[in-house]
Amino acid sequence: MRYLVTGARGFIGSAIVRAALHAGHSVAALVRPGSATGRLGDIANEVTFIQSDFAEISSAATREAVRGFAPAVVVHAGWEGVAGGERNAEWQSARNVPAAFELLMLAADVGATHFIGLGSQAEYGPCSGRISEDQQLCPTTLYGAAKVSACAVTQKAAEMRHLKHSWLRVFSTYGAGSEAGWVLPMAANTMAHGVAPDLTLCEQRWEFLHVNDAASAVIAVGDCVATGTYNLGSGNARPLRDVLLALRDRIDPAVIPNFGAVAYRPDQIMYLEADITRLRNATGWFPMTSLESGLDEIAREALEHHRQLAHV
């Protein structure tokens, strides 16, 4: 099939592009005008790039380019304001919700048959325990509220325009190339310099899904035409302290992390685990990457980065 992916230069979006290509699909990436290929540099010749930002999704030029590519599946992985410091930005809904709606309408106009949007566990709010898709939605950030709104708007529009609609609520993802401020790469990069990272007490039980597994789930949903709302996670929560110590042992066993140096946030989630039964039953998908091999990857990346800096 032909996949159009927004947010294709991002951490998850670029993995989705790779997964679609690996599955034998043709891929177009909607990217901001003049932006570099970034994480797609090594496969840029395999991807059709369509230059457009969210404000121009409904423009004649974007419409013509997307119609020329003729996607069957549109994957909306793009989102402004994913970083923690922007999750309560006042423009979260004003920019992202209309962009999601316009993208779905464009998908319908050019003949696409399936719209897949990436949501977030932030839609549930500070829940504790194993979360199913039937959990009440109580977001505590504008980011989470905007995701809820984008899902509702695109779902209704898809019904009106006769498109298949899927919404995947993404839990914690990780892997090489992830954002440096996230807890695993932050801790890894700090420890690679022989420095103890400042952390909370890390009593949380969290789950981590490798980005390649997250991407393969998106393609499974597209290939199976699985519609509805699904949790996208590993389904296996681990004690965060144990995960960080296992990462430490791969980098520098002599480092003693400063557990408790950082206070918990007021809305800190202490136990987060996705129930992925619905997604597995609909597609047959399940995570293939063990946390242990994923931590090996994070450690190698941090140590290699440290070696490169040492030789500058």
Protein Blocks (a to p, Z undefined) as FASTA:
>chain_A
ZZddehklmmklmmmmmmmmmnopacdddddehiafklmmmmmmmpccddddfklmmpmk
lmmmmmmnopabdcdfbcehkafklmmgfklmmmmmmmmmmmmmmmmmnopabdcddddf
klnopaedjddfklccddfbfklmmmmmmmmmmmmmmmmnopacddddddddedehiafk
bmklmmmmmmmnopacdddeklaccddddfklmmmmmmmmmmnopgcjddddehpacdfk
lmmmmmmmmmommbccdehkaccdfklcfbdcddfklmmmmnopacfbdfklmmmmmmmm
mmmmmmmmmmZZ
